[in-house]
Amino acid sequence: PLGWKSWAQCASEFVKVKEDPFRLKTWVNTVLGETWEERGDSVEPEAVLARVERYPAEVPRGVGILVASVDVQGDRLECQVKGYGAGEESWLIAVTQFHGDPGTTPVWFELDRFLQQAFTHESGQKLKIECATIDSGGHHTEQVYRFCKARLARRVFAVRGGNERGK
């Protein structure tokens, strides 16, 4: 509002923050009074659909190994299986959720059954998950450790997830 600060002050603040995205976001929201729009976060649905691949089998020809990763949420376990091939190419094979309290046993039994299943490769062979990682950084750390310890021979490992760059 008029009288709070001058246009010169606003411009001076902008020059100070324009190279720092976090500070610039605050400036846009509080000084300009506009909503900050993240760049690159929105994708047109048509662009995503144009990239969809239909696999002729559960596991396409290029896959040589299957790996699972599990994220522990407050009310479920979320699991994804990826297939990896030459040149570190990867394919998303399966995504599933096991609803229930991760502090109780039933949801872990469901995950265990899922991790032991075989997936049909395009060649007709059956592939099993070779390794699984489970994020132990949430509220159910002890349950994750117990589950993984009992399955070390099957290469089920507890890992600490994070979103810090460079870690």
C-alpha positions as CSV (number, residue, x, y, z in Angstrom):
1,P,0.0,0.0,0.0
2,L,1.0,3.6,-0.7
3,G,3.1,5.0,2.1
4,W,4.5,1.6,3.5
5,K,7.5,1.6,1.2
6,S,8.6,3.3,-2.0
7,W,8.9,1.7,-5.4
8,A,12.6,2.4,-5.1
9,Q,12.7,0.2,-1.9
10,C,10.8,-2.5,-3.6
11,A,13.2,-2.4,-6.6
12,S,16.2,-2.5,-4.3
13,E,14.8,-5.6,-2.5
14,F,14.2,-7.3,-5.8
15,V,17.8,-6.7,-6.9
16,K,19.0,-8.3,-3.7
17,V,16.8,-11.5,-4.0
18,K,16.4,-12.1,-7.7
19,E,19.2,-14.7,-7.8
20,D,18.0,-16.7,-4.8
21,P,14.8,-18.7,-5.7
22,F,13.7,-19.1,-2.1
23,R,14.0,-15.4,-1.3
24,L,12.6,-14.4,-4.6
25,K,9.5,-16.5,-4.0
26,T,9.0,-14.7,-0.6
27,W,9.4,-11.3,-2.4
28,V,6.9,-12.2,-5.1
29,N,4.4,-13.4,-2.5
30,T,4.8,-10.6,0.0
31,V,5.9,-7.5,-1.9
32,L,4.2,-8.0,-5.2
33,G,1.2,-9.8,-3.6
34,E,1.2,-12.4,-6.3
35,T,1.1,-16.2,-6.2
36,W,4.5,-17.8,-6.9
37,E,4.4,-20.3,-9.7
38,E,7.0,-23.0,-9.7
39,R,8.6,-23.5,-13.1
40,G,8.7,-27.0,-14.6
41,D,6.2,-28.4,-12.1
42,S,3.2,-28.5,-14.4
43,V,3.0,-30.8,-17.3
44,E,0.2,-31.1,-19.8
45,P,-1.6,-34.5,-19.5
46,E,-1.3,-35.0,-23.3
47,A,2.5,-34.8,-23.1
48,V,2.6,-37.5,-20.5
49,L,0.1,-39.7,-22.3
50,A,2.1,-39.4,-25.5
51,R,5.1,-41.0,-23.7
52,V,3.1,-44.0,-22.3
53,E,4.6,-47.3,-23.4
54,R,2.5,-50.5,-23.5
55,Y,4.6,-53.5,-22.5
56,P,3.8,-56.8,-24.3
57,A,4.3,-58.6,-21.0
58,E,4.6,-57.6,-17.3
59,V,8.3,-57.1,-17.8
60,P,9.6,-55.8,-21.2
61,R,12.5,-57.4,-23.1
62,G,15.3,-55.0,-22.0
63,V,14.9,-55.7,-18.3
64,G,17.5,-57.8,-16.7
65,I,16.8,-57.3,-13.0
66,L,13.9,-56.2,-10.8
67,V,14.3,-53.9,-7.7
68,A,11.6,-52.8,-5.3
69,S,11.4,-49.7,-3.1
70,V,9.0,-49.2,-0.3
71,D,7.9,-45.9,1.4
72,V,6.3,-46.1,4.8
73,Q,3.4,-43.8,5.4
74,G,1.3,-43.3,8.5
75,D,-1.5,-45.5,7.1
76,R,0.0,-47.6,4.4
77,L,3.1,-49.0,2.7
78,E,3.7,-47.7,-0.9
79,C,5.8,-50.0,-3.1
80,Q,7.1,-49.7,-6.6
81,V,9.0,-52.2,-8.7
82,K,11.4,-51.1,-11.3
83,G,13.2,-53.1,-13.9
84,Y,16.7,-52.2,-14.9
85,G,18.6,-53.0,-18.1
86,A,21.7,-52.1,-20.1
87,G,22.9,-48.5,-19.8
88,E,20.9,-48.0,-16.6
89,E,17.7,-47.9,-18.6
90,S,14.7,-48.4,-16.3
91,W,11.1,-49.4,-16.6
92,L,8.3,-49.0,-14.1
93,I,6.9,-52.5,-13.6
94,A,4.4,-52.2,-10.7
95,V,3.1,-49.7,-8.2
96,T,0.9,-50.8,-5.3
97,Q,-0.2,-49.8,-1.8
98,F,-0.8,-51.9,1.2
99,H,-3.3,-50.1,3.4
100,G,-3.2,-50.5,7.1
101,D,-1.2,-49.3,10.1
102,P,2.5,-50.0,9.6
103,G,2.7,-50.4,13.4
104,T,0.8,-53.7,13.1
105,T,1.8,-57.0,11.5
106,P,-0.9,-57.6,8.7
107,V,0.3,-54.8,6.4
108,W,3.9,-56.2,6.5
109,F,2.6,-59.7,5.7
110,E,1.0,-58.3,2.6
111,L,4.2,-56.6,1.6
112,D,6.2,-59.8,2.2
113,R,3.9,-61.8,-0.1
114,F,4.2,-59.1,-2.8
115,L,8.0,-59.1,-2.7
116,Q,8.1,-62.8,-3.2
117,Q,6.0,-62.9,-6.3
118,A,7.4,-63.5,-9.8
119,F,6.7,-61.3,-12.8
120,T,6.4,-62.6,-16.3
121,H,9.2,-61.4,-18.7
122,E,8.5,-60.9,-22.4
123,S,10.7,-63.9,-23.0
124,G,8.3,-66.1,-20.9
125,Q,10.7,-66.4,-18.0
126,K,9.6,-65.6,-14.5
127,L,11.6,-62.8,-12.7
128,K,11.7,-62.3,-9.0
129,I,12.6,-59.1,-7.2
130,E,16.3,-59.3,-6.5
131,C,16.6,-56.6,-3.9
132,A,14.2,-54.3,-2.0
133,T,14.8,-51.2,0.1
134,I,12.4,-49.8,2.7
135,D,12.6,-46.2,4.0
136,S,13.3,-46.4,7.8
137,G,13.2,-42.6,8.3
138,G,9.6,-42.3,9.5
139,H,7.5,-43.1,12.6
140,H,7.8,-46.9,12.1
141,T,11.6,-47.3,12.2
142,E,11.6,-50.3,14.5
143,Q,9.0,-52.2,12.4
144,V,11.1,-51.6,9.3
145,Y,14.3,-52.8,11.0
146,R,12.6,-56.0,12.3
147,F,11.1,-56.7,8.9
148,C,14.4,-56.2,7.1
149,K,16.5,-58.1,9.6
150,A,14.4,-61.2,9.2
151,R,14.8,-60.9,5.4
152,L,18.5,-60.0,4.9
153,A,19.1,-63.2,3.1
154,R,16.5,-62.1,0.5
155,R,18.3,-58.8,0.2
156,V,15.6,-56.6,1.8
157,F,17.4,-53.6,3.3
158,A,16.4,-50.6,5.5
159,V,17.5,-47.3,4.0
160,R,17.1,-43.7,5.1
161,G,15.2,-41.6,2.6
162,G,15.7,-37.9,2.1
163,N,15.3,-35.1,-0.3
164,E,18.4,-33.0,0.3
165,R,20.4,-32.2,-2.8
166,G,23.8,-33.8,-3.0
167,K,23.2,-36.4,-0.3
